[in-house]
C-alpha cells in the first residue's frame, strides 16, 4: 500500500505509508518477532503501540522471509501478541546535533535527562556512523594531558588513539574516569577541546557521583554526557556508545574540536549484546558471547581517529571491567586486538592504598612515541619513561628476592632499586583524586626518583639530559 504525501510537489515519487502490523508472532526477552512484514530494513526504527496506549520505540535487527526481528528500547512488559501493533517508520536511528549538545546530560537513547529541552536541529545524524576510509586516516599524534602521571609519562595518550583501561569489580575505574574528564586538556590552549562521556549500566549512586563531579568542577560546560542506568532497559546499552560517538563525530568533524570519548563500562555493553544474541537463538561463541563480538566492538572502537583535511579528532578511552579479573576473557582479549594498547588498574596497588592503582608493567601505549618528545612534551620524556619502567621492574624483582634472603643480603645497587620501586609507588603513581599534574611536574617527580641512581645505571637516558635534569647527587655507596 502506497500513497503520495500530502502537500508533496506534483510528480514527486510515491512514498510508502507506514502500516500498523498486528502480526506479532511471539515475544522473547527484549525482542519482538513480527510476521508478514514486507521490506523491513536492517536498523529501521519502529514504533510499538501497547494496548494501554503507551508507545515505545524499537529497531529492526534482522529481516528474512517476511519475518522481522525487532529489538525493543525499553521493557517488554505489557506487550501482548493480540493487542500490540508495530509501525515501521522507514528511517534509521538518528541523533539531533547542534552546538547546544555541550553542557547537556542525556539518557542512553539521546533524550534529555537534565530537565532541559530537547535538541532542536535540522541536522540529524545516523548513529551507526560512516566507515572511516583507511586511506583518509591521518596518523595519530600530539599529546593529550590527563593530569595522571602514570598515563602521561609511561602510557601517553595520543590524539586520535584508542587506549582502553582494563579494570575489575571493586576497583576505582569510575573515579579515574571522572578525574580524566575533569583534568584532560591539550597543551595548546588555543585549540578547541571537548569530552563526550557515556556510561552504561551504572547505578543511580554512580550517576549522581559523576554528575556532581562534573558540575562542581565546571567540567560539564565542555562535556556531553550520556547515562544509561542499571535500572534502564539493557537494550539502551547497545545504542548508548553509538549515540555518544555520533555526538563526538559532529563536534570533531563539523565543529573542528578535539574530542576525548570515555566509554564505561564496555562489559555492560557486551552483556547486553549477549542478551540480544541469546534471544535471537544464535549459536553462541566463547563464554556465550555472539561470534560477531569482535566485529561489533570494532564498529565502535574504529570510530576514533583523525581524518586528512579535517581539523578535529576523536580519541577514545573505553573502560571495561574484566570478569573475575581474567585478562583472557573475550571482552578484554578482543578489545586488545582492536585498540592500541591498554592501561591496567591493579588490585595489588589498591590494597596498598595507592590511587590511582595503575600498574605500568602490563600497561602499554603503542602510539606513545608519536605524541612525545621535543615540541610535544619534553625532549627527555622517552628516556625517562623507559628508565623509570626498567627501574620499577628491577625493583619489584629485588622486592621478591629480599622477601626470601632479606634486604641485608642485597648489594648497595640492588637496595637502590628496591627503594626506587617503593618511592615510585608512593610518590609517582600515588596522587590525590583532585591532583592535576602537568607533564613537567610528573617528569620532575620521575627525575627526583631516578637521581638516586649513579650515571652508570641510567643507561636509557642521554648523558646531556642527565646533566640538565638531575635534581640531586646519587645515593652514596652504589
VOPAGU-2260 file (C-alpha; in pm, 1 decimal, decimal comma):
REM VOPAGU-2260
SITE   aa  ch    i         X         Y         Z
SITE  UNK   A    0       0,0       0,0       0,0
SITE  UNK   A    1     138,8     337,9    -102,3
SITE  UNK   A    2      17,5     694,8    -127,4
SITE  UNK   A    3     151,6    1038,2    -201,2
SITE  UNK   A    4     247,7    1261,9      88,5
SITE  UNK   A    5       1,9    1543,2     148,6
SITE  UNK   A    6     134,1    1865,4       1,6
SITE  UNK   A    7     408,2    1693,5    -197,7
SITE  UNK   A    8     507,9    1861,1    -525,7
SITE  UNK   A    9     335,0    1739,0    -838,1
SITE  UNK   A   10     524,7    1448,6    -988,4
SITE  UNK   A   11     701,1    1362,8    -659,7
SITE  UNK   A   12     766,9     991,6    -613,1
SITE  UNK   A   13     514,1     799,5    -413,0
SITE  UNK   A   14     633,4     709,6     -63,8
SITE  UNK   A   15     508,1     412,8     136,4
SITE  UNK   A   16     263,8     492,2     412,3
SITE  UNK   A   17     363,6     331,2     745,2
SITE  UNK   A   18     140,3      32,9     819,5
SITE  UNK   A   19      38,3     -87,2    1164,0
SITE  UNK   A   20     118,6    -457,5    1185,3
SITE  UNK   A   21     -73,9    -669,0    1433,0
SITE  UNK   A   22     104,2    -986,7    1337,6
SITE  UNK   A   23     336,2   -1030,0    1636,7
SITE  UNK   A   24     431,9   -1396,2    1644,9
SITE  UNK   A   25     600,0   -1401,3    1986,6
SITE  UNK   A   26     793,0   -1200,9    2243,5
SITE  UNK   A   27    1133,5   -1336,2    2351,5
SITE  UNK   A   28    1322,4   -1136,0    2610,3
SITE  UNK   A   29    1386,3    -791,1    2458,8
SITE  UNK   A   30    1278,7    -899,8    2107,1
SITE  UNK   A   31     954,3    -899,4    1910,8
SITE  UNK   A   32     906,0   -1135,6    1616,7
SITE  UNK   A   33     667,8    -980,5    1361,9
SITE  UNK   A   34     526,7   -1189,1    1073,7
SITE  UNK   A   35     417,3   -1091,1     722,5
SITE  UNK   A   36     630,9    -775,7     705,6
SITE  UNK   A   37     732,6    -662,2     358,6
SITE  UNK   A   38    1068,1    -490,5     301,4
SITE  UNK   A   39    1170,5    -423,7     661,2
SITE  UNK   A   40    1522,6    -277,7     653,0
SITE  UNK   A   41    1806,9    -359,7     890,2
SITE  UNK   A   42    1833,2     -84,4    1151,0
SITE  UNK   A   43    1489,7      57,6    1068,3
SITE  UNK   A   44    1315,6     230,8    1358,9
SITE  UNK   A   45     971,1     106,2    1461,5
SITE  UNK   A   46     700,8     242,7    1689,2
SITE  UNK   A   47     528,2      -5,8    1916,7
SITE  UNK   A   48     176,0      76,3    2040,1
SITE  UNK   A   49      66,8    -114,9    2351,6
SITE  UNK   A   50    -297,6    -196,3    2431,2
SITE  UNK   A   51    -295,7      64,1    2713,4
SITE  UNK   A   52    -197,6     340,3    2470,9
SITE  UNK   A   53     169,9     353,8    2572,0
SITE  UNK   A   54     421,5     385,1    2289,3
SITE  UNK   A   55     776,8     252,3    2275,3
SITE  UNK   A   56    1049,5     251,9    2015,9
SITE  UNK   A   57    1244,8     -35,1    1871,4
SITE  UNK   A   58    1483,4    -120,3    1590,6
SITE  UNK   A   59    1490,6    -396,3    1331,3
SITE  UNK   A   60    1774,5    -639,0    1398,8
SITE  UNK   A   61    1700,2    -887,0    1123,1
SITE  UNK   A   62    1453,0    -941,6     840,0
SITE  UNK   A   63    1409,7   -1260,6     642,6
SITE  UNK   A   64    1121,7   -1425,8     454,1
SITE  UNK   A   65     868,4   -1174,0     583,5
SITE  UNK   A   66     975,4   -1213,6     947,5
SITE  UNK   A   67    1112,3    -901,3    1118,3
SITE  UNK   A   68    1301,9    -929,9    1447,0
SITE  UNK   A   69    1260,6    -607,6    1645,1
SITE  UNK   A   70    1476,1    -503,1    1940,4
SITE  UNK   A   71    1265,9    -305,6    2190,4
SITE  UNK   A   72    1418,8       4,7    2350,6
SITE  UNK   A   73    1255,6     -45,9    2685,4
SITE  UNK   A   74    1085,9    -319,2    2883,7
SITE  UNK   A   75     867,6    -570,9    2701,4
SITE  UNK   A   76     630,8    -592,3    2998,5
SITE  UNK   A   77     274,5    -521,4    2886,8
SITE  UNK   A   78     334,9    -624,0    2525,2
SITE  UNK   A   79      96,2    -899,6    2419,7
SITE  UNK   A   80      58,4   -1076,7    2089,0
SITE  UNK   A   81    -304,1    -983,3    2021,4
SITE  UNK   A   82    -336,5    -617,9    2122,8
SITE  UNK   A   83       2,8    -468,4    2032,1
SITE  UNK   A   84      74,3    -306,4    1694,3
SITE  UNK   A   85     408,7    -232,4    1531,5
SITE  UNK   A   86     462,9      51,9    1282,1
SITE  UNK   A   87     775,8      51,2    1061,8
SITE  UNK   A   88     880,7     413,9    1013,0
SITE  UNK   A   89    1122,2     374,3     722,0
SITE  UNK   A   90    1410,7     555,6     892,6
SITE  UNK   A   91    1713,3     454,3    1095,3
SITE  UNK   A   92    1809,9     572,5    1444,5
SITE  UNK   A   93    1941,7     928,4    1442,0
SITE  UNK   A   94    2064,1    1192,1    1687,2
SITE  UNK   A   95    1979,6    1561,7    1660,0
SITE  UNK   A   96    2307,4    1753,5    1676,8
SITE  UNK   A   97    2396,6    2117,2    1732,5
SITE  UNK   A   98    2635,3    2332,4    1934,2
SITE  UNK   A   99    2389,1    2307,4    2223,4
SITE  UNK   A  100    2497,0    1947,7    2290,3
SITE  UNK   A  101    2778,9    2076,0    2510,3
SITE  UNK   A  102    2684,5    2101,1    2874,7
SITE  UNK   A  103    2389,5    1863,7    2841,3
SITE  UNK   A  104    2306,0    1527,6    3000,9
SITE  UNK   A  105    2108,5    1264,4    2806,3
SITE  UNK   A  106    1987,4     911,8    2865,8
SITE  UNK   A  107    2114,1     618,6    2661,7
SITE  UNK   A  108    1873,4     695,9    2376,0
SITE  UNK   A  109    1976,8    1060,3    2344,3
SITE  UNK   A  110    1674,9    1202,2    2529,4
SITE  UNK   A  111    1738,9    1482,6    2783,7
SITE  UNK   A  112    1795,3    1361,4    3140,1
SITE  UNK   A  113    1885,3    1700,7    3287,3
SITE  UNK   A  114    1538,6    1855,7    3265,6
SITE  UNK   A  115    1638,5    2074,7    2971,3
SITE  UNK   A  116    1462,7    2092,3    2634,4
SITE  UNK   A  117    1521,6    1851,2    2350,7
SITE  UNK   A  118    1786,6    1948,1    2098,8
SITE  UNK   A  119    1603,2    2112,9    1809,7
SITE  UNK   A  120    1808,6    2096,1    1493,7
SITE  UNK   A  121    1764,4    2045,5    1122,1
SITE  UNK   A  122    2073,1    1822,0    1132,8
SITE  UNK   A  123    2018,8    1461,5    1237,4
SITE  UNK   A  124    2299,0    1208,8    1202,1
SITE  UNK   A  125    2264,4     831,8    1178,7
SITE  UNK   A  126    2407,6     676,3    1493,2
SITE  UNK   A  127    2578,6     391,7    1308,7
SITE  UNK   A  128    2816,0     647,4    1156,3
SITE  UNK   A  129    3008,8     617,3     835,0
SITE  UNK   A  130    3305,1     384,6     799,7
SITE  UNK   A  131    3633,2     576,0     801,0
SITE  UNK   A  132    3831,5     509,5     484,7
SITE  UNK   A  133    4175,1     383,0     596,6
SITE  UNK   A  134    4337,1     586,9     319,1
SITE  UNK   A  135    4187,1     908,4     459,9
SITE  UNK   A  136    4312,6     837,9     813,0
SITE  UNK   A  137    4584,2    1062,9     943,6
SITE  UNK   A  138    4848,4     921,6    1176,2
SITE  UNK   A  139    4756,0     990,2    1542,1
SITE  UNK   A  140    4983,0    1248,5    1700,9
SITE  UNK   A  141    5000,0    1519,7    1966,2
SITE  UNK   A  142    4978,9    1467,8    2338,2
SITE  UNK   A  143    4659,5    1477,8    2548,2
SITE  UNK   A  144    4738,1    1555,6    2912,3
SITE  UNK   A  145    4523,1    1371,0    3166,1
SITE  UNK   A  146    4698,3    1503,4    3477,3
SITE  UNK   A  147    4766,5    1143,6    3588,5
SITE  UNK   A  148    5140,9    1072,2    3598,0
SITE  UNK   A  149    5129,3     701,2    3512,6
SITE  UNK   A  150    4931,6     775,3    3196,4
SITE  UNK   A  151    5105,3    1095,8    3088,4
SITE  UNK   A  152    5464,0     973,5    3139,2
SITE  UNK   A  153    5451,3     594,5    3097,0
SITE  UNK   A  154    5143,5     533,5    2877,5
SITE  UNK   A  155    5091,6     860,2    2696,9
SITE  UNK   A  156    4750,3     921,2    2540,3
SITE  UNK   A  157    4787,6    1047,6    2183,0
SITE  UNK   A  158    4529,8    1247,9    1992,4
SITE  UNK   A  159    4334,1    1012,3    1763,4
SITE  UNK   A  160    4425,9     699,7    1963,5
SITE  UNK   A  161    4200,9     438,0    2123,8
SITE  UNK   A  162    4351,3     337,0    2459,0
SITE  UNK   A  163    4133,2     117,2    2684,6
SITE  UNK   A  164    4151,2      94,3    3062,5
SITE  UNK   A  165    4135,6    -266,3    3188,2
SITE  UNK   A  166    3985,4    -275,7    3535,8
SITE  UNK   A  167    3783,7    -515,7    3752,8
SITE  UNK   A  168    3496,8    -515,2    4000,2
SITE  UNK   A  169    3563,3    -308,4    4309,9
SITE  UNK   A  170    3847,0    -103,6    4157,6
SITE  UNK   A  171    3820,5     277,2    4125,0
SITE  UNK   A  172    3785,0     297,6    3746,1
SITE  UNK   A  173    3484,3     530,4    3775,8
SITE  UNK   A  174    3685,9     766,1    3995,3
SITE  UNK   A  175    3969,7     758,0    3741,0
SITE  UNK   A  176    3722,6     826,1    3457,4
SITE  UNK   A  177    3575,5    1126,2    3640,9
SITE  UNK   A  178    3924,3    1259,8    3713,2
SITE  UNK   A  179    4021,7    1234,9    3345,7
SITE  UNK   A  180    3701,7    1415,2    3239,4
SITE  UNK   A  181    3783,6    1698,2    3481,9
SITE  UNK   A  182    4152,9    1725,6    3401,1
SITE  UNK   A  183    4202,9    1626,4    3035,3
SITE  UNK   A  184    4341,0    1908,3    2822,9
SITE  UNK   A  185    4558,5    1993,6    2522,9
SITE  UNK   A  186    4893,9    2162,5    2572,9
SITE  UNK   A  187    4792,1    2427,0    2320,3
SITE  UNK   A  188    4503,4    2602,3    2493,2
SITE  UNK   A  189    4403,6    2782,4    2171,0
SITE  UNK   A  190    4269,8    2457,9    2020,3
SITE  UNK   A  191    3910,8    2358,9    2091,8
SITE  UNK   A  192    3865,2    2058,2    2322,0
SITE  UNK   A  193    3558,0    1868,2    2442,0
SITE  UNK   A  194    3476,3    1547,0    2626,7
SITE  UNK   A  195    3196,5    1303,8    2544,8
SITE  UNK   A  196    3121,6    1074,1    2837,9
SITE  UNK   A  197    2896,5     767,8    2804,8
SITE  UNK   A  198    2818,0     537,2    3097,2
SITE  UNK   A  199    2635,9     205,4    3050,6
SITE  UNK   A  200    2469,2       2,4    3322,7
SITE  UNK   A  201    2579,3     221,2    3614,0
SITE  UNK   A  202    2387,1     257,3    3940,8
SITE  UNK   A  203    2197,8     571,2    4039,3
SITE  UNK   A  204    2464,0     635,4    4303,4
SITE  UNK   A  205    2737,8     623,4    4039,4
SITE  UNK   A  206    2536,8     850,3    3807,6
SITE  UNK   A  207    2491,8    1105,2    4086,1
SITE  UNK   A  208    2864,9    1086,6    4161,2
SITE  UNK   A  209    2958,5    1159,3    3800,3
SITE  UNK   A  210    2712,7    1448,2    3767,4
SITE  UNK   A  211    2822,2    1601,5    4097,9
SITE  UNK   A  212    3188,0    1578,6    3993,4
SITE  UNK   A  213    3127,6    1733,2    3651,8
SITE  UNK   A  214    2900,6    2012,8    3774,3
SITE  UNK   A  215    3106,4    2113,1    4080,5
SITE  UNK   A  216    3428,2    2145,0    3879,8
SITE  UNK   A  217    3279,8    2309,7    3571,5
SITE  UNK   A  218    3378,4    2015,0    3352,4
SITE  UNK   A  219    3017,8    1975,9    3233,8
SITE  UNK   A  220    3040,2    2300,9    3036,4
SITE  UNK   A  221    3271,3    2138,7    2779,5
SITE  UNK   A  222    3120,0    1788,3    2800,9
SITE  UNK   A  223    2831,1    1588,0    2656,0
SITE  UNK   A  224    2708,4    1316,8    2894,9
SITE  UNK   A  225    2505,8    1004,0    2812,4
SITE  UNK   A  226    2390,3     795,6    3111,0
SITE  UNK   A  227    2230,0     452,0    3091,7
SITE  UNK   A  228    2142,1     330,5    3442,0
SITE  UNK   A  229    2130,8     -29,3    3556,9
SITE  UNK   A  230    1754,2      18,2    3607,1
SITE  UNK   A  231    1713,7     130,1    3244,4
SITE  UNK   A  232    1641,5    -128,1    2974,7
SITE  UNK   A  233    1954,1    -321,4    2886,0
SITE  UNK   A  234    1880,0    -267,4    2517,4
SITE  UNK   A  235    1963,0     100,4    2561,3
SITE  UNK   A  236    2321,3      -9,0    2626,6
SITE  UNK   A  237    2354,7    -130,2    2268,4
SITE  UNK   A  238    2264,3     219,1    2145,3
SITE  UNK   A  239    2440,2     439,1    2404,7
SITE  UNK   A  240    2802,1     422,6    2275,9
SITE  UNK   A  241    2683,1     488,7    1922,5
SITE  UNK   A  242    2486,5     793,1    2036,9
SITE  UNK   A  243    2797,7     922,6    2213,5
SITE  UNK   A  244    3023,4     866,0    1913,4
SITE  UNK   A  245    2775,4    1035,4    1679,6
SITE  UNK   A  246    2785,7    1343,8    1902,7
SITE  UNK   A  247    3166,3    1321,8    1905,3
SITE  UNK   A  248    3184,2    1300,0    1525,1
SITE  UNK   A  249    2970,2    1610,9    1489,9
SITE  UNK   A  250    3185,3    1808,5    1733,1
SITE  UNK   A  251    3510,0    1683,1    1578,6
SITE  UNK   A  252    3441,8    1695,7    1206,5
SITE  UNK   A  253    3178,7    1970,3    1185,7
SITE  UNK   A  254    3293,8    2197,6    1469,6
SITE  UNK   A  255    3669,4    2125,1    1448,8
SITE  UNK   A  256    3706,7    2026,8    1813,9
SITE  UNK   A  257    3943,7    1766,8    1951,9
SITE  UNK   A  258    3714,5    1525,5    2134,4
SITE  UNK   A  259    3800,3    1273,5    2404,4
SITE  UNK   A  260    3536,9     998,3    2428,6
SITE  UNK   A  261    3518,6     797,0    2752,8
SITE  UNK   A  262    3300,4     483,9    2744,0
SITE  UNK   A  263    3230,6     295,2    3067,4
SITE  UNK   A  264    3164,1       9,6    3112,3
SITE  UNK   A  265    3210,7    -179,6    2783,6
SITE  UNK   A  266    3149,4    -504,4    2971,1
SITE  UNK   A  267    2789,7    -391,9    3035,3
SITE  UNK   A  268    2756,9    -321,5    2662,8
SITE  UNK   A  269    2881,4    -670,7    2573,9
SITE  UNK   A  270    2646,3    -831,9    2828,1
SITE  UNK   A  271    2352,5    -656,1    2658,0
SITE  UNK   A  272    2477,4    -779,2    2321,8
SITE  UNK   A  273    2490,9   -1135,2    2458,3
SITE  UNK   A  274    2133,6   -1098,4    2583,4
SITE  UNK   A  275    2015,2    -999,9    2235,7
SITE  UNK   A  276    2208,8   -1286,8    2078,0
SITE  UNK   A  277    2054,4   -1539,7    2318,3
SITE  UNK   A  278    1703,7   -1406,1    2249,9
SITE  UNK   A  279    1768,2   -1449,0    1876,1
SITE  UNK   A  280    1871,6   -1809,2    1949,2
SITE  UNK   A  281    2204,8   -1763,2    1773,6
SITE  UNK   A  282    2479,0   -2019,8    1808,9
SITE  UNK   A  283    2693,4   -1884,0    2095,3
SITE  UNK   A  284    3067,1   -1823,5    2070,2
SITE  UNK   A  285    3321,3   -1802,8    2352,5
SITE  UNK   A  286    3161,4   -1776,7    2700,3
SITE  UNK   A  287    2818,5   -1741,7    2537,3
SITE  UNK   A  288    2900,2   -1415,4    2359,1
SITE  UNK   A  289    2798,8   -1386,7    1993,3
SITE  UNK   A  290    3051,5   -1493,3    1732,0
SITE  UNK   A  291    3043,0   -1141,1    1584,9
SITE  UNK   A  292    3156,1    -975,3    1910,7
SITE  UNK   A  293    3492,5    -878,9    1756,9
SITE  UNK   A  294    3325,0    -717,1    1455,2
SITE  UNK   A  295    3071,1    -536,5    1671,5
SITE  UNK   A  296    3336,9    -393,9    1905,7
SITE  UNK   A  297    3540,5    -286,1    1602,6
SITE  UNK   A  298    3245,1     -79,3    1473,0
SITE  UNK   A  299    3272,0     121,0    1798,0
SITE  UNK   A  300    3648,6     142,1    1854,1
SITE  UNK   A  301    3733,3     219,7    1491,6
SITE  UNK   A  302    3530,3     540,8    1505,0
SITE  UNK   A  303    3830,6     703,9    1671,1
SITE  UNK   A  304    4096,7     880,9    1470,5
SITE  UNK   A  305    4196,9    1179,1    1260,8
SITE  UNK   A  306    4095,0    1244,9     900,3
SITE  UNK   A  307    4309,7    1419,0     640,7
SITE  UNK   A  308    4178,7    1769,5     576,3
SITE  UNK   A  309    3976,7    1786,5     899,0
SITE  UNK   A  310    4099,3    1987,3    1195,9
SITE  UNK   A  311    3916,4    1789,9    1463,9
SITE  UNK   A  312    3994,1    1446,2    1604,3
SITE  UNK   A  313    3836,2    1173,1    1816,8
SITE  UNK   A  314    4033,7     996,7    2089,1
SITE  UNK   A  315    3877,1     703,6    2272,5
SITE  UNK   A  316    3934,1     588,9    2629,3
SITE  UNK   A  317    3699,8     290,0    2674,5
SITE  UNK   A  318    3685,1     133,8    3021,5
SITE  UNK   A  319    3599,7    -230,1    3081,5
SITE  UNK   A  320    3582,4    -447,8    3390,9
SITE  UNK   A  321    3738,9    -789,3    3341,9
SITE  UNK   A  322    3507,4   -1060,8    3480,8
SITE  UNK   A  323    3688,4   -1249,1    3759,6
SITE  UNK   A  324    3999,4   -1035,3    3686,6
SITE  UNK   A  325    4055,3   -1256,8    3380,1
SITE  UNK   A  326    4250,1   -1080,9    3106,3
SITE  UNK   A  327    4189,1   -1378,4    2872,3
SITE  UNK   A  328    3812,1   -1319,3    2890,4
SITE  UNK   A  329    3669,6   -1247,5    2540,5
SITE  UNK   A  330    3593,0    -880,6    2613,0
SITE  UNK   A  331    3946,4    -763,8    2713,2
SITE  UNK   A  332    4101,5   -1017,3    2475,7
SITE  UNK   A  333    3919,3    -888,2    2166,3
SITE  UNK   A  334    3949,3    -526,6    2279,3
SITE  UNK   A  335    4326,0    -569,2    2295,7
SITE  UNK   A  336    4335,3    -683,0    1931,7
SITE  UNK   A  337    4143,1    -376,9    1807,9
SITE  UNK   A  338    4288,3     -98,4    2020,5
SITE  UNK   A  339    4637,4      49,7    2051,5
SITE  UNK   A  340    4745,2     -62,6    2395,6
SITE  UNK   A  341    4588,1     -86,5    2739,9
SITE  UNK   A  342    4613,1      66,6    3087,6
SITE  UNK   A  343    4580,7    -183,6    3374,8
SITE  UNK   A  344    4417,7     -97,5    3706,8
SITE  UNK   A  345    4585,4    -313,4    3973,1
SITE  UNK   A  346    4415,2    -478,6    4266,8
SITE  UNK   A  347    4754,8    -522,1    4437,8
SITE  UNK   A  348    4825,5    -147,0    4431,6
SITE  UNK   A  349    4474,3     -70,2    4551,1
SITE  UNK   A  350    4528,7    -295,4    4853,9
SITE  UNK   A  351    4835,9     -84,6    4935,9
SITE  UNK   A  352    4621,6     228,6    4937,8
SITE  UNK   A  353    4772,7     365,7    4615,5
SITE  UNK   A  354    4549,4     584,2    4397,6
SITE  UNK   A  355    4518,5     565,8    4104,7
SITE  UNK   A  356    4626,9     198,1    4122,7
SITE  UNK   A  357    4763,3     183,2    3767,8
SITE  UNK   A  358    5025,5     -86,2    3710,2
SITE  UNK   A  359    5260,5      31,8    3435,5
SITE  UNK   A  360    5433,2    -305,8    3385,0
SITE  UNK   A  361    5149,4    -477,8    3191,6
SITE  UNK   A  362    5026,0    -143,5    3053,4
SITE  UNK   A  363    5121,0     -18,3    2708,9
SITE  UNK   A  364    5050,7     273,8    2477,4
SITE  UNK   A  365    5157,3     162,0    2129,3
SITE  UNK   A  366    5132,2     512,8    1983,0
SITE  UNK   A  367    5316,1     685,5    2266,7
SITE  UNK   A  368    5622,3     768,4    2054,6
SITE  UNK   A  369    5404,0     968,8    1814,0
SITE  UNK   A  370    5290,8    1212,9    2083,0
SITE  UNK   A  371    5600,2    1277,0    2293,8
SITE  UNK   A  372    5938,8    1440,6    2259,6
SITE  UNK   A  373    6062,8    1788,2    2183,3
SITE  UNK   A  374    5786,2    2026,7    2083,5
SITE  UNK   A  375    5513,9    1794,0    2214,9
SITE  UNK   A  376    5603,8    1706,4    2573,6
SITE  UNK   A  377    5976,1    1730,5    2650,1
SITE  UNK   A  378    6295,3    1602,8    2488,4
SITE  UNK   A  379    6382,5    1375,0    2782,9
SITE  UNK   A  380    6037,1    1213,0    2803,5
SITE  UNK   A  381    6115,1     890,7    2616,4
SITE  UNK   A  382    6433,8     816,9    2807,0
SITE  UNK   A  383    6282,1     897,8    3146,9
SITE  UNK   A  384    5981,4     675,6    3077,0
SITE  UNK   A  385    6196,0     380,0    2969,6
SITE  UNK   A  386    6436,9     422,2    3262,4
SITE  UNK   A  387    6153,7     452,5    3513,2
SITE  UNK   A  388    5987,5     140,3    3374,9
SITE  UNK   A  389    6312,2     -58,9    3392,0
SITE  UNK   A  390    6390,8      64,6    3744,9
SITE  UNK   A  391    6045,7     -28,5    3872,6
SITE  UNK   A  392    6057,3    -375,1    3712,1
SITE  UNK   A  393    6402,1    -441,9    3860,5
SITE  UNK   A  394    6293,4    -303,5    4197,6
SITE  UNK   A  395    5994,9    -539,8    4209,8
SITE  UNK   A  396    6230,7    -831,7    4139,2
SITE  UNK   A  397    6452,7    -717,3    4427,1
SITE  UNK   A  398    6144,0    -688,4    4649,4
SITE  UNK   A  399    6060,0   -1054,5    4582,5
SITE  UNK   A  400    6422,5   -1158,2    4638,3
SITE  UNK   A  401    6453,1    -963,4    4966,1
SITE  UNK   A  402    6144,0   -1140,9    5098,1
SITE  UNK   A  403    6343,6   -1463,7    5071,1
SITE  UNK   A  404    6703,9   -1370,9    5160,0
SITE  UNK   A  405    6647,6   -1045,4    5346,6
SITE  UNK   A  406    6735,6    -691,1    5245,1
SITE  UNK   A  407    7079,2    -719,1    5411,8
SITE  UNK   A  408    7184,2    -976,7    5151,9
SITE  UNK   A  409    7126,5    -735,0    4863,9
SITE  UNK   A  410    7406,1    -531,4    4709,6
SITE  UNK   A  411    7405,4    -149,8    4754,9
SITE  UNK   A  412    7283,2    -105,0    4396,4
SITE  UNK   A  413    7007,8    -362,2    4447,6
SITE  UNK   A  414    6892,1    -172,1    4754,5
SITE  UNK   A  415    6869,5     148,0    4548,2
SITE  UNK   A  416    6639,3     -33,6    4304,5
SITE  UNK   A  417    6434,5    -164,7    4596,5
SITE  UNK   A  418    6391,4     185,7    4741,0
SITE  UNK   A  419    6318,7     324,6    4393,8
SITE  UNK   A  420    6028,0      79,6    4349,2
SITE  UNK   A  421    5880,0     189,3    4682,5
SITE  UNK   A  422    5925,5     557,5    4600,9
SITE  UNK   A  423    5778,4     506,0    4253,4
SITE  UNK   A  424    5454,6     368,1    4400,1
SITE  UNK   A  425    5430,7     619,0    4686,8
SITE  UNK   A  426    5541,7     937,4    4511,5
SITE  UNK   A  427    5487,8     889,7    4138,4
SITE  UNK   A  428    5189,7     653,9    4098,9
SITE  UNK   A  429    5011,1     777,7    4409,5
SITE  UNK   A  430    4836,8    1113,3    4380,2
SITE  UNK   A  431    4522,2    1274,4    4513,7
SITE  UNK   A  432    4197,8    1231,8    4318,2
SITE  UNK   A  433    4188,1    1610,7    4276,2
SITE  UNK   A  434    4558,2    1646,5    4192,0
SITE  UNK   A  435    4611,0    1764,8    3835,1
SITE  UNK   A  436    4980,8    1725,5    3748,9
SITE  UNK   A  437    5126,8    1884,6    3440,4
SITE  UNK   A  438    5367,6    1676,7    3232,6
SITE  UNK   A  439    5655,8    1886,6    3366,5
SITE  UNK   A  440    5551,8    1815,7    3725,9
SITE  UNK   A  441    5526,3    1442,7    3655,1
SITE  UNK   A  442    5869,7    1437,4    3490,3
SITE  UNK   A  443    6014,9    1632,5    3786,2
SITE  UNK   A  444    5891,7    1362,2    4027,5
SITE  UNK   A  445    6038,1    1096,0    3799,4
SITE  UNK   A  446    6376,0    1270,1    3793,9
SITE  UNK   A  447    6373,5    1302,0    4172,5
SITE  UNK   A  448    6343,4     922,3    4195,6
SITE  UNK   A  449    6596,0     847,2    3918,8
SITE  UNK   A  450    6853,5    1087,0    4062,4
SITE  UNK   A  451    6919,5     831,3    4337,6
SITE  UNK   A  452    7095,3     617,9    4074,6
SITE  UNK   A  453    7454,6     668,3    3959,6
SITE  UNK   A  454    7504,2     768,6    3597,7
SITE  UNK   A  455    7618,6     415,5    3512,0
SITE  UNK   A  456    7270,1     281,8    3590,4
SITE  UNK   A  457    7084,1     541,6    3382,7
SITE  UNK   A  458    7155,3     362,7    3055,1
SITE  UNK   A  459    6833,9     465,4    2879,1
SITE  UNK   A  460    6878,0     842,6    2918,7
SITE  UNK   A  461    7115,3    1050,9    2711,1
SITE  UNK   A  462    7409,2    1194,9    2915,7
SITE  UNK   A  463    7323,9    1556,8    2834,5
SITE  UNK   A  464    6972,3    1508,5    2978,8
SITE  UNK   A  465    7117,0    1358,0    3297,3
SITE  UNK   A  466    7336,7    1665,0    3335,9
SITE  UNK   A  467    7048,1    1900,2    3264,9
SITE  UNK   A  468    6767,6    1742,3    3470,6
SITE  UNK   A  469    6928,0    1553,7    3762,4
SITE  UNK   A  470    6782,0    1700,2    4079,4
SITE  UNK   A  471    7037,7    1580,7    4341,6
SITE  UNK   A  472    7361,2    1375,0    4365,1
SITE  UNK   A  473    7322,1     996,2    4353,2
SITE  UNK   A  474    7293,2     797,6    4675,6
SITE  UNK   A  475    7636,2     722,2    4817,1
SITE  UNK   A  476    7759,6     363,2    4826,7
SITE  UNK   A  477    7605,7     247,7    4498,0
